[in-house]
Amino acid sequence: MKVYALARYHDCAAAVDFLTGAFGFEVRELSKNDEGVVSHAELLVGDDVIMLGLGSPGGPGVYVAVDDADAHHDRARKAGARITMELVDQPYGSREYAAADPEGNLWFFGTYRP
């Protein structure tokens, strides 16, 4: 089995623009419906895939392991991400922060790798 993170958005195209610009994700695939609206996207985070789909935002957050949490945090803030948890050193050895995207989905970034 394999697990893939999924986040729902009212506007997938805008979400892709934000997530690639703020968090450095890369587009793997974009699918449009008959009206030309992006209805599904797959973004690469290293070798992993996060799927986006049309729907109501919310639900569980997504954790993404990064090499340099400070640089990642600074990039996200500069791109307009709303930081919901400032950088913190966790007792389990991770340096991490959290941010909300424009539709309210929570994203957690840190150096911890389970």
Backbone as XML, in Angstrom:
<?xml version="1.0"?>
<chain id="A" units="angstrom">
  <residue number="1" name="MET">
    <atom name="N" x="0.832" y="-1.179" z="0.000"/>
    <atom name="CA" x="0.000" y="0.000" z="0.000"/>
    <atom name="C" x="0.876" y="1.241" z="0.000"/>
  </residue>
  <residue number="2" name="LYS">
    <atom name="N" x="0.293" y="2.311" z="-0.461"/>
    <atom name="CA" x="0.963" y="3.604" z="-0.465"/>
    <atom name="C" x="-0.070" y="4.661" z="-0.102"/>
  </residue>
  <residue number="3" name="VAL">
    <atom name="N" x="0.340" y="5.696" z="0.643"/>
    <atom name="CA" x="-0.568" y="6.749" z="1.071"/>
    <atom name="C" x="-0.221" y="8.030" z="0.333"/>
  </residue>
  <residue number="4" name="TYR">
    <atom name="N" x="-1.242" y="8.725" z="-0.153"/>
    <atom name="CA" x="-1.065" y="10.009" z="-0.822"/>
    <atom name="C" x="-1.895" y="11.056" z="-0.100"/>
  </residue>
  <residue number="5" name="ALA">
    <atom name="N" x="-1.287" y="12.185" z="0.163"/>
    <atom name="CA" x="-2.023" y="13.289" z="0.775"/>
    <atom name="C" x="-2.956" y="13.887" z="-0.269"/>
  </residue>
  <residue number="6" name="LEU">
    <atom name="N" x="-4.112" y="14.377" z="0.190"/>
    <atom name="CA" x="-5.098" y="14.992" z="-0.684"/>
    <atom name="C" x="-5.635" y="16.241" z="-0.007"/>
  </residue>
  <residue number="7" name="ALA">
    <atom name="N" x="-5.685" y="17.332" z="-0.746"/>
    <atom name="CA" x="-6.276" y="18.570" z="-0.240"/>
    <atom name="C" x="-7.316" y="19.041" z="-1.247"/>
  </residue>
  <residue number="8" name="ARG">
    <atom name="N" x="-8.438" y="19.545" z="-0.748"/>
    <atom name="CA" x="-9.534" y="20.034" z="-1.595"/>
    <atom name="C" x="-9.504" y="21.552" z="-1.666"/>
  </residue>
  <residue number="9" name="TYR">
    <atom name="N" x="-9.866" y="22.075" z="-2.845"/>
    <atom name="CA" x="-9.861" y="23.517" z="-3.081"/>
    <atom name="C" x="-11.064" y="23.919" z="-3.923"/>
  </residue>
  <residue number="10" name="HIS">
    <atom name="N" x="-11.559" y="25.129" z="-3.683"/>
    <atom name="CA" x="-12.582" y="25.707" z="-4.552"/>
    <atom name="C" x="-11.968" y="26.079" z="-5.903"/>
  </residue>
  <residue number="11" name="ASP">
    <atom name="N" x="-10.684" y="26.484" z="-5.887"/>
    <atom name="CA" x="-9.979" y="26.916" z="-7.097"/>
    <atom name="C" x="-8.632" y="26.202" z="-7.151"/>
  </residue>
  <residue number="12" name="CYS">
    <atom name="N" x="-8.605" y="25.054" z="-7.822"/>
    <atom name="CA" x="-7.383" y="24.249" z="-7.886"/>
    <atom name="C" x="-6.250" y="24.968" z="-8.625"/>
  </residue>
  <residue number="13" name="ALA">
    <atom name="N" x="-6.579" y="25.715" z="-9.671"/>
    <atom name="CA" x="-5.534" y="26.408" z="-10.430"/>
    <atom name="C" x="-4.821" y="27.431" z="-9.548"/>
  </residue>
  <residue number="14" name="ALA">
    <atom name="N" x="-5.582" y="28.200" z="-8.781"/>
    <atom name="CA" x="-4.978" y="29.178" z="-7.873"/>
    <atom name="C" x="-4.171" y="28.469" z="-6.792"/>
  </residue>
  <residue number="15" name="ALA">
    <atom name="N" x="-4.659" y="27.335" z="-6.320"/>
    <atom name="CA" x="-3.935" y="26.568" z="-5.306"/>
    <atom name="C" x="-2.595" y="26.092" z="-5.850"/>
  </residue>
  <residue number="16" name="VAL">
    <atom name="N" x="-2.589" y="25.599" z="-7.083"/>
    <atom name="CA" x="-1.336" y="25.158" z="-7.702"/>
    <atom name="C" x="-0.355" y="26.321" z="-7.787"/>
  </residue>
  <residue number="17" name="ASP">
    <atom name="N" x="-0.817" y="27.476" z="-8.232"/>
    <atom name="CA" x="0.057" y="28.651" z="-8.321"/>
    <atom name="C" x="0.647" y="28.990" z="-6.954"/>
  </residue>
  <residue number="18" name="PHE">
    <atom name="N" x="-0.194" y="28.987" z="-5.933"/>
    <atom name="CA" x="0.285" y="29.326" z="-4.597"/>
    <atom name="C" x="1.258" y="28.275" z="-4.077"/>
  </residue>
  <residue number="19" name="LEU">
    <atom name="N" x="0.896" y="27.008" z="-4.156"/>
    <atom name="CA" x="1.713" y="25.943" z="-3.574"/>
    <atom name="C" x="3.063" y="25.801" z="-4.263"/>
  </residue>
  <residue number="20" name="THR">
    <atom name="N" x="3.091" y="26.029" z="-5.573"/>
    <atom name="CA" x="4.382" y="25.968" z="-6.275"/>
    <atom name="C" x="5.225" y="27.192" z="-5.935"/>
  </residue>
  <residue number="21" name="GLY">
    <atom name="N" x="4.594" y="28.360" z="-5.848"/>
    <atom name="CA" x="5.338" y="29.578" z="-5.550"/>
    <atom name="C" x="5.786" y="29.678" z="-4.104"/>
  </residue>
  <residue number="22" name="ALA">
    <atom name="N" x="4.898" y="29.365" z="-3.167"/>
    <atom name="CA" x="5.200" y="29.539" z="-1.744"/>
    <atom name="C" x="5.999" y="28.388" z="-1.160"/>
  </residue>
  <residue number="23" name="PHE">
    <atom name="N" x="5.679" y="27.165" z="-1.567"/>
    <atom name="CA" x="6.267" y="26.007" z="-0.912"/>
    <atom name="C" x="7.236" y="25.225" z="-1.800"/>
  </residue>
  <residue number="24" name="GLY">
    <atom name="N" x="7.382" y="25.632" z="-3.059"/>
    <atom name="CA" x="8.360" y="24.984" z="-3.931"/>
    <atom name="C" x="7.940" y="23.638" z="-4.486"/>
  </residue>
  <residue number="25" name="PHE">
    <atom name="N" x="6.645" y="23.303" z="-4.421"/>
    <atom name="CA" x="6.183" y="22.056" z="-5.019"/>
    <atom name="C" x="6.286" y="22.172" z="-6.536"/>
  </residue>
  <residue number="26" name="GLU">
    <atom name="N" x="6.326" y="21.045" z="-7.227"/>
    <atom name="CA" x="6.403" y="21.037" z="-8.687"/>
    <atom name="C" x="5.180" y="20.340" z="-9.269"/>
  </residue>
  <residue number="27" name="VAL">
    <atom name="N" x="4.697" y="20.842" z="-10.382"/>
    <atom name="CA" x="3.525" y="20.247" z="-11.031"/>
    <atom name="C" x="3.923" y="18.943" z="-11.709"/>
  </residue>
  <residue number="28" name="ARG">
    <atom name="N" x="3.188" y="17.888" z="-11.403"/>
    <atom name="CA" x="3.365" y="16.593" z="-12.069"/>
    <atom name="C" x="2.279" y="16.399" z="-13.115"/>
  </residue>
  <residue number="29" name="GLU">
    <atom name="N" x="1.051" y="16.806" z="-12.754"/>
    <atom name="CA" x="-0.077" y="16.629" z="-13.669"/>
    <atom name="C" x="-1.173" y="17.632" z="-13.341"/>
  </residue>
  <residue number="30" name="LEU">
    <atom name="N" x="-1.826" y="18.143" z="-14.382"/>
    <atom name="CA" x="-3.015" y="18.974" z="-14.239"/>
    <atom name="C" x="-4.095" y="18.387" z="-15.129"/>
  </residue>
  <residue number="31" name="SER">
    <atom name="N" x="-5.282" y="18.187" z="-14.579"/>
    <atom name="CA" x="-6.413" y="17.686" z="-15.361"/>
    <atom name="C" x="-7.520" y="18.719" z="-15.313"/>
  </residue>
  <residue number="32" name="LYS">
    <atom name="N" x="-8.110" y="19.005" z="-16.480"/>
    <atom name="CA" x="-9.200" y="19.981" z="-16.564"/>
    <atom name="C" x="-10.496" y="19.274" z="-16.919"/>
  </residue>
  <residue number="33" name="ASN">
    <atom name="N" x="-11.593" y="19.812" z="-16.388"/>
    <atom name="CA" x="-12.899" y="19.256" z="-16.726"/>
    <atom name="C" x="-13.365" y="19.823" z="-18.072"/>
  </residue>
  <residue number="34" name="ASP">
    <atom name="N" x="-14.583" y="19.499" z="-18.470"/>
    <atom name="CA" x="-15.106" y="19.934" z="-19.774"/>
    <atom name="C" x="-15.215" y="21.452" z="-19.910"/>
  </residue>
  <residue number="35" name="GLU">
    <atom name="N" x="-15.289" y="22.150" z="-18.776"/>
    <atom name="CA" x="-15.362" y="23.620" z="-18.792"/>
    <atom name="C" x="-13.979" y="24.259" z="-18.781"/>
  </residue>
  <residue number="36" name="GLY">
    <atom name="N" x="-12.928" y="23.449" z="-18.781"/>
    <atom name="CA" x="-11.565" y="23.971" z="-18.775"/>
    <atom name="C" x="-11.037" y="24.341" z="-17.402"/>
  </residue>
  <residue number="37" name="VAL">
    <atom name="N" x="-11.766" y="23.955" z="-16.356"/>
    <atom name="CA" x="-11.363" y="24.252" z="-14.979"/>
    <atom name="C" x="-10.468" y="23.127" z="-14.469"/>
  </residue>
  <residue number="38" name="VAL">
    <atom name="N" x="-9.363" y="23.485" z="-13.817"/>
    <atom name="CA" x="-8.502" y="22.461" z="-13.223"/>
    <atom name="C" x="-9.297" y="21.774" z="-12.119"/>
  </residue>
  <residue number="39" name="SER">
    <atom name="N" x="-9.528" y="20.473" z="-12.294"/>
    <atom name="CA" x="-10.322" y="19.715" z="-11.333"/>
    <atom name="C" x="-9.478" y="18.730" z="-10.530"/>
  </residue>
  <residue number="40" name="HIS">
    <atom name="N" x="-8.270" y="18.478" z="-10.994"/>
    <atom name="CA" x="-7.363" y="17.545" z="-10.316"/>
    <atom name="C" x="-5.946" y="17.973" z="-10.647"/>
  </residue>
  <residue number="41" name="ALA">
    <atom name="N" x="-5.085" y="17.924" z="-9.652"/>
    <atom name="CA" x="-3.668" y="18.219" z="-9.873"/>
    <atom name="C" x="-2.847" y="17.282" z="-9.006"/>
  </residue>
  <residue number="42" name="GLU">
    <atom name="N" x="-1.664" y="16.982" z="-9.497"/>
    <atom name="CA" x="-0.708" y="16.217" z="-8.714"/>
    <atom name="C" x="0.563" y="17.043" z="-8.642"/>
  </residue>
  <residue number="43" name="LEU">
    <atom name="N" x="1.021" y="17.273" z="-7.419"/>
    <atom name="CA" x="2.220" y="18.070" z="-7.198"/>
    <atom name="C" x="3.303" y="17.191" z="-6.591"/>
  </residue>
  <residue number="44" name="LEU">
    <atom name="N" x="4.520" y="17.371" z="-7.081"/>
    <atom name="CA" x="5.658" y="16.633" z="-6.547"/>
    <atom name="C" x="6.274" y="17.392" z="-5.390"/>
  </residue>
  <residue number="45" name="VAL">
    <atom name="N" x="6.565" y="16.636" z="-4.335"/>
    <atom name="CA" x="7.316" y="17.123" z="-3.189"/>
    <atom name="C" x="8.459" y="16.126" z="-3.047"/>
  </residue>
  <residue number="46" name="GLY">
    <atom name="N" x="9.587" y="16.443" z="-3.663"/>
    <atom name="CA" x="10.650" y="15.443" z="-3.754"/>
    <atom name="C" x="10.146" y="14.315" z="-4.628"/>
  </residue>
  <residue number="47" name="ASP">
    <atom name="N" x="10.155" y="13.092" z="-4.090"/>
    <atom name="CA" x="9.661" y="11.928" z="-4.832"/>
    <atom name="C" x="8.210" y="11.598" z="-4.504"/>
  </residue>
  <residue number="48" name="ASP">
    <atom name="N" x="7.598" y="12.368" z="-3.620"/>
    <atom name="CA" x="6.232" y="12.096" z="-3.190"/>
    <atom name="C" x="5.238" y="12.966" z="-3.951"/>
  </residue>
  <residue number="49" name="VAL">
    <atom name="N" x="3.970" y="12.536" z="-3.935"/>
    <atom name="CA" x="2.916" y="13.223" z="-4.665"/>
    <atom name="C" x="1.827" y="13.669" z="-3.697"/>
  </residue>
  <residue number="50" name="ILE">
    <atom name="N" x="1.398" y="14.920" z="-3.860"/>
    <atom name="CA" x="0.222" y="15.435" z="-3.164"/>
    <atom name="C" x="-0.830" y="15.695" z="-4.230"/>
  </residue>
  <residue number="51" name="MET">
    <atom name="N" x="-2.034" y="15.179" z="-4.020"/>
    <atom name="CA" x="-3.114" y="15.377" z="-4.974"/>
    <atom name="C" x="-4.012" y="16.513" z="-4.504"/>
  </residue>
  <residue number="52" name="LEU">
    <atom name="N" x="-4.477" y="17.312" z="-5.451"/>
    <atom name="CA" x="-5.440" y="18.376" z="-5.185"/>
    <atom name="C" x="-6.695" y="18.069" z="-5.975"/>
  </residue>
  <residue number="53" name="GLY">
    <atom name="N" x="-7.846" y="18.404" z="-5.407"/>
    <atom name="CA" x="-9.101" y="18.188" z="-6.109"/>
    <atom name="C" x="-10.095" y="19.282" z="-5.772"/>
  </residue>
  <residue number="54" name="LEU">
    <atom name="N" x="-11.117" y="19.405" z="-6.614"/>
    <atom name="CA" x="-12.181" y="20.368" z="-6.344"/>
    <atom name="C" x="-12.997" y="19.917" z="-5.142"/>
  </residue>
  <residue number="55" name="GLY">
    <atom name="N" x="-13.372" y="20.870" z="-4.308"/>
    <atom name="CA" x="-14.184" y="20.549" z="-3.149"/>
    <atom name="C" x="-14.001" y="21.592" z="-2.079"/>
  </residue>
  <residue number="56" name="SER">
    <atom name="N" x="-14.533" y="21.306" z="-0.890"/>
    <atom name="CA" x="-14.443" y="22.236" z="0.231"/>
    <atom name="C" x="-13.141" y="22.021" z="0.984"/>
  </residue>
  <residue number="57" name="PRO">
    <atom name="N" x="-12.379" y="23.092" z="1.203"/>
    <atom name="CA" x="-11.126" y="22.984" z="1.942"/>
    <atom name="C" x="-11.375" y="22.583" z="3.396"/>
  </residue>
  <residue number="58" name="GLY">
    <atom name="N" x="-10.336" y="22.123" z="4.030"/>
    <atom name="CA" x="-10.402" y="21.753" z="5.443"/>
    <atom name="C" x="-9.967" y="20.332" z="5.649"/>
  </residue>
  <residue number="59" name="GLY">
    <atom name="N" x="-10.164" y="19.851" z="6.827"/>
    <atom name="CA" x="-9.768" y="18.490" z="7.140"/>
    <atom name="C" x="-8.372" y="18.450" z="7.718"/>
  </residue>
  <residue number="60" name="PRO">
    <atom name="N" x="-7.782" y="17.273" z="7.748"/>
    <atom name="CA" x="-6.464" y="17.134" z="8.368"/>
    <atom name="C" x="-5.407" y="17.914" z="7.590"/>
  </residue>
  <residue number="61" name="GLY">
    <atom name="N" x="-4.376" y="18.312" z="8.304"/>
    <atom name="CA" x="-3.276" y="18.997" z="7.646"/>
    <atom name="C" x="-2.332" y="18.003" z="6.990"/>
  </residue>
  <residue number="62" name="VAL">
    <atom name="N" x="-1.361" y="18.527" z="6.288"/>
    <atom name="CA" x="-0.369" y="17.710" z="5.604"/>
    <atom name="C" x="1.007" y="18.114" z="6.136"/>
  </residue>
  <residue number="63" name="TYR">
    <atom name="N" x="1.836" y="17.133" z="6.483"/>
    <atom name="CA" x="3.195" y="17.389" z="6.935"/>
    <atom name="C" x="4.142" y="17.066" z="5.794"/>
  </residue>
  <residue number="64" name="VAL">
    <atom name="N" x="5.080" y="17.983" z="5.545"/>
    <atom name="CA" x="6.077" y="17.805" z="4.492"/>
    <atom name="C" x="7.454" y="17.979" z="5.108"/>
  </residue>
  <residue number="65" name="ALA">
    <atom name="N" x="8.316" y="16.971" z="4.967"/>
    <atom name="CA" x="9.682" y="17.060" z="5.470"/>
    <atom name="C" x="10.524" y="17.886" z="4.498"/>
  </residue>
  <residue number="66" name="VAL">
    <atom name="N" x="11.270" y="18.849" z="5.034"/>
    <atom name="CA" x="12.147" y="19.713" z="4.237"/>
    <atom name="C" x="13.540" y="19.687" z="4.844"/>
  </residue>
  <residue number="67" name="ASP">
    <atom name="N" x="14.533" y="20.017" z="4.027"/>
    <atom name="CA" x="15.912" y="20.017" z="4.515"/>
    <atom name="C" x="16.215" y="21.230" z="5.381"/>
  </residue>
  <residue number="68" name="ASP">
    <atom name="N" x="15.699" y="22.391" z="5.011"/>
    <atom name="CA" x="16.002" y="23.645" z="5.702"/>
    <atom name="C" x="14.694" y="24.361" z="6.032"/>
  </residue>
  <residue number="69" name="ALA">
    <atom name="N" x="14.196" y="24.145" z="7.241"/>
    <atom name="CA" x="12.912" y="24.712" z="7.630"/>
    <atom name="C" x="12.946" y="26.234" z="7.654"/>
  </residue>
  <residue number="70" name="ASP">
    <atom name="N" x="14.066" y="26.823" z="8.034"/>
    <atom name="CA" x="14.162" y="28.283" z="8.097"/>
    <atom name="C" x="14.034" y="28.910" z="6.709"/>
  </residue>
  <residue number="71" name="ALA">
    <atom name="N" x="14.775" y="28.387" z="5.746"/>
    <atom name="CA" x="14.707" y="28.920" z="4.381"/>
    <atom name="C" x="13.320" y="28.698" z="3.793"/>
  </residue>
  <residue number="72" name="HIS">
    <atom name="N" x="12.734" y="27.535" z="4.064"/>
    <atom name="CA" x="11.407" y="27.223" z="3.545"/>
    <atom name="C" x="10.376" y="28.183" z="4.135"/>
  </residue>
  <residue number="73" name="HIS">
    <atom name="N" x="10.450" y="28.417" z="5.426"/>
    <atom name="CA" x="9.568" y="29.355" z="6.123"/>
    <atom name="C" x="9.669" y="30.747" z="5.507"/>
  </residue>
  <residue number="74" name="ASP">
    <atom name="N" x="10.900" y="31.206" z="5.290"/>
    <atom name="CA" x="11.108" y="32.553" z="4.735"/>
    <atom name="C" x="10.519" y="32.664" z="3.332"/>
  </residue>
  <residue number="75" name="ARG">
    <atom name="N" x="10.689" y="31.631" z="2.519"/>
    <atom name="CA" x="10.120" y="31.625" z="1.162"/>
    <atom name="C" x="8.598" y="31.692" z="1.216"/>
  </residue>
  <residue number="76" name="ALA">
    <atom name="N" x="8.008" y="30.880" z="2.090"/>
    <atom name="CA" x="6.554" y="30.843" z="2.207"/>
    <atom name="C" x="6.005" y="32.196" z="2.664"/>
  </residue>
  <residue number="77" name="ARG">
    <atom name="N" x="6.622" y="32.785" z="3.675"/>
    <atom name="CA" x="6.164" y="34.086" z="4.181"/>
    <atom name="C" x="6.265" y="35.141" z="3.085"/>
  </residue>
  <residue number="78" name="LYS">
    <atom name="N" x="7.379" y="35.142" z="2.358"/>
    <atom name="CA" x="7.586" y="36.120" z="1.281"/>
    <atom name="C" x="6.518" y="35.978" z="0.194"/>
  </residue>
  <residue number="79" name="ALA">
    <atom name="N" x="6.062" y="34.742" z="-0.043"/>
    <atom name="CA" x="5.049" y="34.481" z="-1.069"/>
    <atom name="C" x="3.632" y="34.752" z="-0.567"/>
  </residue>
  <residue number="80" name="GLY">
    <atom name="N" x="3.484" y="35.146" z="0.696"/>
    <atom name="CA" x="2.166" y="35.493" z="1.206"/>
    <atom name="C" x="1.479" y="34.425" z="2.022"/>
  </residue>
  <residue number="81" name="ALA">
    <atom name="N" x="2.167" y="33.345" z="2.361"/>
    <atom name="CA" x="1.549" y="32.317" z="3.196"/>
    <atom name="C" x="1.262" y="32.890" z="4.576"/>
  </residue>
  <residue number="82" name="ARG">
    <atom name="N" x="0.112" y="32.522" z="5.144"/>
    <atom name="CA" x="-0.237" y="32.945" z="6.503"/>
    <atom name="C" x="0.367" y="31.928" z="7.463"/>
  </residue>
  <residue number="83" name="ILE">
    <atom name="N" x="1.389" y="32.341" z="8.190"/>
    <atom name="CA" x="2.072" y="31.453" z="9.121"/>
    <atom name="C" x="1.184" y="31.280" z="10.351"/>
  </residue>
  <residue number="84" name="THR">
    <atom name="N" x="0.801" y="30.032" z="10.643"/>
    <atom name="CA" x="-0.084" y="29.754" z="11.772"/>
    <atom name="C" x="0.685" y="29.239" z="12.985"/>
  </residue>
  <residue number="85" name="MET">
    <atom name="N" x="1.916" y="28.790" z="12.769"/>
    <atom name="CA" x="2.803" y="28.394" z="13.856"/>
    <atom name="C" x="4.214" y="28.799" z="13.440"/>
  </residue>
  <residue number="86" name="GLU">
    <atom name="N" x="4.810" y="29.692" z="14.192"/>
    <atom name="CA" x="6.163" y="30.136" z="13.865"/>
    <atom name="C" x="7.150" y="28.987" z="14.023"/>
  </residue>
  <residue number="87" name="LEU">
    <atom name="N" x="8.339" y="29.163" z="13.471"/>
    <atom name="CA" x="9.389" y="28.154" z="13.589"/>
    <atom name="C" x="9.621" y="27.779" z="15.050"/>
  </residue>
  <residue number="88" name="VAL">
    <atom name="N" x="9.724" y="26.486" z="15.296"/>
    <atom name="CA" x="9.926" y="25.998" z="16.655"/>
    <atom name="C" x="10.775" y="24.725" z="16.587"/>
  </residue>
  <residue number="89" name="ASP">
    <atom name="N" x="11.627" y="24.561" z="17.577"/>
    <atom name="CA" x="12.391" y="23.316" z="17.726"/>
    <atom name="C" x="11.580" y="22.393" z="18.621"/>
  </residue>
  <residue number="90" name="GLN">
    <atom name="N" x="11.190" y="21.257" z="18.062"/>
    <atom name="CA" x="10.363" y="20.301" z="18.797"/>
    <atom name="C" x="11.239" y="19.375" z="19.643"/>
  </residue>
  <residue number="91" name="PRO">
    <atom name="N" x="10.689" y="18.809" z="20.719"/>
    <atom name="CA" x="11.470" y="17.916" z="21.565"/>
    <atom name="C" x="11.920" y="16.636" z="20.855"/>
  </residue>
  <residue number="92" name="TYR">
    <atom name="N" x="11.258" y="16.284" z="19.757"/>
    <atom name="CA" x="11.636" y="15.064" z="19.032"/>
    <atom name="C" x="12.657" y="15.345" z="17.941"/>
  </residue>
  <residue number="93" name="GLY">
    <atom name="N" x="13.245" y="16.565" z="17.956"/>
    <atom name="CA" x="14.365" y="16.855" z="17.070"/>
    <atom name="C" x="14.025" y="17.569" z="15.782"/>
  </residue>
  <residue number="94" name="SER">
    <atom name="N" x="12.788" y="17.909" z="15.574"/>
    <atom name="CA" x="12.390" y="18.576" z="14.334"/>
    <atom name="C" x="12.359" y="20.084" z="14.525"/>
  </residue>
  <residue number="95" name="ARG">
    <atom name="N" x="12.736" y="20.806" z="13.498"/>
    <atom name="CA" x="12.527" y="22.258" z="13.443"/>
    <atom name="C" x="11.405" y="22.437" z="12.441"/>
  </residue>
  <residue number="96" name="GLU">
    <atom name="N" x="10.298" y="23.082" z="12.850"/>
    <atom name="CA" x="9.143" y="23.115" z="11.967"/>
    <atom name="C" x="8.292" y="24.364" z="12.159"/>
  </residue>
  <residue number="97" name="TYR">
    <atom name="N" x="7.391" y="24.555" z="11.193"/>
    <atom name="CA" x="6.421" y="25.651" z="11.223"/>
    <atom name="C" x="5.178" y="25.187" z="10.506"/>
  </residue>
  <residue number="98" name="ALA">
    <atom name="N" x="4.110" y="25.973" z="10.616"/>
    <atom name="CA" x="2.859" y="25.649" z="9.923"/>
    <atom name="C" x="2.353" y="26.891" z="9.216"/>
  </residue>
  <residue number="99" name="ALA">
    <atom name="N" x="1.648" y="26.667" z="8.118"/>
    <atom name="CA" x="1.089" y="27.767" z="7.336"/>
    <atom name="C" x="-0.251" y="27.343" z="6.763"/>
  </residue>
  <residue number="100" name="ALA">
    <atom name="N" x="-1.107" y="28.333" z="6.588"/>
    <atom name="CA" x="-2.397" y="28.105" z="5.929"/>
    <atom name="C" x="-2.314" y="28.673" z="4.530"/>
  </residue>
  <residue number="101" name="ASP">
    <atom name="N" x="-2.868" y="27.945" z="3.578"/>
    <atom name="CA" x="-2.915" y="28.464" z="2.216"/>
    <atom name="C" x="-4.130" y="29.378" z="2.087"/>
  </residue>
  <residue number="102" name="PRO">
    <atom name="N" x="-4.312" y="30.030" z="0.939"/>
    <atom name="CA" x="-5.403" y="31.004" z="0.807"/>
    <atom name="C" x="-6.806" y="30.446" z="1.043"/>
  </residue>
  <residue number="103" name="GLU">
    <atom name="N" x="-7.001" y="29.125" z="0.920"/>
    <atom name="CA" x="-8.335" y="28.561" z="1.154"/>
    <atom name="C" x="-8.467" y="27.924" z="2.533"/>
  </residue>
  <residue number="104" name="GLY">
    <atom name="N" x="-7.437" y="28.059" z="3.374"/>
    <atom name="CA" x="-7.529" y="27.606" z="4.750"/>
    <atom name="C" x="-6.988" y="26.224" z="5.050"/>
  </residue>
  <residue number="105" name="ASN">
    <atom name="N" x="-6.467" y="25.510" z="4.054"/>
    <atom name="CA" x="-5.856" y="24.217" z="4.342"/>
    <atom name="C" x="-4.551" y="24.441" z="5.100"/>
  </residue>
  <residue number="106" name="LEU">
    <atom name="N" x="-4.283" y="23.587" z="6.095"/>
    <atom name="CA" x="-3.065" y="23.706" z="6.888"/>
    <atom name="C" x="-1.963" y="22.820" z="6.328"/>
  </residue>
  <residue number="107" name="TRP">
    <atom name="N" x="-0.771" y="23.389" z="6.295"/>
    <atom name="CA" x="0.424" y="22.699" z="5.827"/>
    <atom name="C" x="1.482" y="22.821" z="6.908"/>
  </residue>
  <residue number="108" name="PHE">
    <atom name="N" x="2.100" y="21.693" z="7.262"/>
    <atom name="CA" x="3.137" y="21.671" z="8.273"/>
    <atom name="C" x="4.444" y="21.260" z="7.594"/>
  </residue>
  <residue number="109" name="PHE">
    <atom name="N" x="5.522" y="21.996" z="7.896"/>
    <atom name="CA" x="6.820" y="21.743" z="7.294"/>
    <atom name="C" x="7.847" y="21.613" z="8.400"/>
  </residue>
  <residue number="110" name="GLY">
    <atom name="N" x="8.709" y="20.606" z="8.288"/>
    <atom name="CA" x="9.738" y="20.436" z="9.314"/>
    <atom name="C" x="10.825" y="19.503" z="8.851"/>
  </residue>
  <residue number="111" name="THR">
    <atom name="N" x="11.825" y="19.357" z="9.700"/>
    <atom name="CA" x="12.981" y="18.532" z="9.359"/>
    <atom name="C" x="12.825" y="17.085" z="9.803"/>
  </residue>
  <residue number="112" name="TYR">
    <atom name="N" x="11.758" y="16.774" z="10.530"/>
    <atom name="CA" x="11.541" y="15.403" z="11.014"/>
    <atom name="C" x="11.136" y="14.494" z="9.860"/>
  </residue>
  <residue number="113" name="ARG">
    <atom name="N" x="11.757" y="13.318" z="9.817"/>
    <atom name="CA" x="11.404" y="12.289" z="8.840"/>
    <atom name="C" x="11.102" y="11.003" z="9.594"/>
  </residue>
  <residue number="114" name="PRO">
    <atom name="N" x="9.825" y="10.614" z="9.632"/>
    <atom name="CA" x="9.451" y="9.407" z="10.390"/>
    <atom name="C" x="10.154" y="8.160" z="9.894"/>
  </residue>
</chain>
